[in-house]
Amino acid sequence: MAKRDYYEVLGVTKGASADEIKKGYRRKAKELHPDRNADNPEAENQFKEANEAYEVLKDADKKAAYDRFGHAAFEGGMGGGGGHPGGGFGGGQQDFTDAFSDMFGDLFGDFGGRGGGGGRRAARGSDLRYNLRIDLEDAFAGLQKSINVPTSVSCGSCSGTGAEGGSEPSTCPTCSGMGKVRAQQGFFTVERTCPTCSGLGQIIKDPCKTCSGAGRVEKDRALSVNIPAGVETGTRIRLAGEGEAGMRGGPSGDLYIFIEVKEHKLFERDGTNLFCRVPVSMGTAALGGSIEVPTIDGGRGRVQIPAGSQSGRQMRLRSKGMPALRGGPTGDMFIELAVETPVNLTSRQKELLREFEDLSEENNPESTSFFSSVKSFWDSMKG
């Protein structure tokens, strides 16, 4: 049976870079690994085929020879000592270990006993997440917040050991305290977590009745959290060691507080800047004047409105926005005018507005410009 093209085997193009070849090989190795394909008898052969292709393409000299002569470069003694008749490669188990050592870390953890140190005798607790909703005013000023977190804490009855009456855990007989067992898979050895002790390296013959040998119990904890000024939705606060307690005296995980800032009735936030939409009467917008506006700190600010202001006009109050979370200048507050059309007019008001309208033909430059453009558009369409 003719051999497949090595580039095709790894799922890359012929001009692929060394990094692309390595990524293609890793992808295929994980996809075709025999442990993941117990129901596919062809997986092991395809796995070896991917290994063979990578052994050639990762080596610049072998790759150059393959690009020029194809599989013939490694038949009949060609290939500079790396090839064997039939396209096999020397080195056996050692070549395999070198080629796959970095990939095995992703699949199974340490390969072949690398890293030493035995199994985990005390597992670290899980990290916890707590979602906290606060008001915009609290995000502006910061606050001290008390929260209740349901979590696992160290068992007081056994002091976190998981053993009853002060007894000590014993070494797991299956893994001899290593926390891992080795299994032969064809031509290589794979390490897996020990099924007897779940990787802890120890077993408890007389488990604690309170925690059933886990060394921890479920309990609500009250914590005081410091929320700094300037936080916004998505801000994450880490409380080291305040997560779930570890198994059998292991270190605790961390607690992560995720902040969500509620929408405000008056202010809209964009980073450190605030926006406030303020309605003004037609008379104030036309004649000009001053208005009083609220600020996020609970104070008041006075804004001068120029005569002839239109809806959408913005005015800035410097340094009246939000503080920066990690230092830096305070944001600004922008006042956006919304010119309000009066409603429920009396007869006298309607009469005055009609009289005003008759006298205002030259006082509406935006309308004049718009309708002049409309007339030009219609004239061009007729043409």
Secondary structure, DSSP 8 states (H G I E B T S, - for coil): -----HHHHHT--TT--HHHHHHHHHHHHHHH-GGG-TT-TTHHHHHHHHHHHHHHHTSHHHHHHHHHHGGGGGSTT-STTSB-TTS-BTTHHHHHHHHHHHHHHHHHSSSTTTT-S-S-SS-----EEEEEEE-HHHHHH-EEEEEEEEEEEE-TTTTTS-BGGG---EE-TTTTTSSEEEEEETTEEEEEE-TTTTTSSEE-SSB-TTTTTSSEEEEEEEEEEEE-TT--TT-EEEETT-S---GGG-----EEEEEEE---SSEEEETTEEEEEEEEEHHHHHH-EEEEEE-TTS-EEEEEE-TT--TT-EEEETT-S---TTSS----EEEEEEEE---S--HHHHHHHHHHHHT-TTS-HHHHHHHHHHHHHHHHHH-
